Amino acid sequence: MGDVAMKESAVIAAEGLTKAYGGRTVLAGVSIAIEEGETVVIIGPSGSGKTTFLRCLNYLETPDAGTVRLRGVPVGADRHGRLLPEAEIAKQRSRIGFVFQRFNLFAHLTAEDNVAIGPRRVLGLSIEEAHRRAREELARVHLEDHAGKRPSQLSGGQQQRVAIARALAMRPEIILFDEPTSALDPELVGEVLDVMRELALGGMTLAAVTHEMRFARAAADRVLFMDAGLVVEEGTPNEIFDAPREERTRKFLAHLHE
């Protein structure tokens, strides 16, 4: 799988990512390539390494071994495996959007200001251009009428959509979603998944860790099942959900339906 993972055509590719905490292996050599416009959904039990894998892709976590490449260029470390300076990693990270479980919005700023701050400070856009882009991305997530509200005036689903707009405003090459609906009340989950589905249909490159199997079935081009730090199985939604090959995958899916 290594040769596949490092294909030059991939937007992002990981090869042999490993990570351990306190002697416990969390990632045991994960390799994956994500192509332009592809939506990859990662499923699996809690503690299987899904979130750690996403965080290693953009060096929010430093892998113990393995390589990540963004359009063929190493991320986080040079070709000899030496860690890059934080300023260089931050520049690379700005090209890889990340949407967290918790919204991480600045409480004292409006929705528009929360979205504009990255383009202004990281990309160096003018105030006018940063705010024009912020309004554009808030409209994209159907929040143009809420641009002047602070997070406390928004529902959880609206706050998460502001967080998605904030990621989009950086014009990333890929957006990583780490269980973006897990902190939401059930009635608010749909509005976030709808926006993600729209982005996928619009050709955005996405990788999402989620427990929302209906989203995985409807929006994913490819589903990866992870367990014990490994990609146990991958395939189309139909292959994974209707005819899983691996016993571990079958057990996980059966448990969901209990």
Secondary structure, DSSP 8 states (H G I E B T S, - for coil): -HHHHT-TT-SEEEEEEEEEETTEEEEEEEEEEE-TT-EEEEE--TTSSHHHHHHHHTTSS--SEEEEEETTEESSB-TTS-B--HHHHHHHHTTEEEE-SS----TTS-HHHHHHHHHHHTS---HHHHHHHHHHHHHHTT-GGGTT--GGGS-HHHHHHHHHHHHHTT--SEEEEESTTTTS-HHHHHHHHHHHHHHHHTT--EEEE-S-HHHHHHH-SEEEEEETTEEEEEE-HHHHHHS--SHHHHHHHHHHT-
